[in-house]
């Protein structure tokens, strides 16, 4: 604390010798000493101010030097945070894209699986129909072979009967005297024999003479043109063959018939 430069007054203190009769006066410093103390204090204050100013200048210089480093550090931190954010967004976008692609692929695979199953069912159905058609074709083929065999037998019988009839016709010179048994299971003439053998006829068509022996055994009016099965008798005409339930010559039950075209 700075001392006053005015006059100083001493204070009375008791005597150490126990004499209470008088007071001892303390020494009083001189005015010159106070002036010196004030100058020293002012110098110290100036020095302190200079040190503070120097310290402040040094601090400002240090701050000025550290400011670019702080800015650089801040920029690096911002750049790192931006990169992290960008990477996170890219990962999120990639995850979303992968999820979308996987959903589309799964949907298409499911559609393909359904199409494959549908095609497999169609193929199975077509295969079953093909097997059924093959079995039907085999049945028709076997039936056709059976019918062909039966037709060949009938053709042979007809050819043989026609040959016998031709021999008899040429031998007698007339068909008037022939028995009814011969007329029941035969045709007439060389032309009909050639027709049954599958040969071409170059001669004009000659109608066979119609007599009582060569008439339909059912109505007696038309010529017989239908062979009844299984007796193989040529004994009825077309209308009577449709209505007949059996052969009028032998009485055998009719199981089928063959129409012979003489024209």
Secondary structure, DSSP 8 states (H G I E B T S, - for coil): -----S-----EE--TTS--S--EE-----HHHHHHHHHHHHHHHHHHHHHHHHHHHHHHHHHHHHHHHHHHHHHHHHHHHHHHHHHHHHHHHHHHHHHHHHHHHHHHHHHHHHHHHHHHHHHHHHHHHHHHHHHHHHHHHHHHHHHHHHHHHHHHHHHHHHHHHHHHHHHHS-STT--HHHHHT---HHHHHHHHTT----S--------GGGB-TTTSSSB--EEEETTTEEEE-HHHHHH-SB-TTT--B--EEEE----
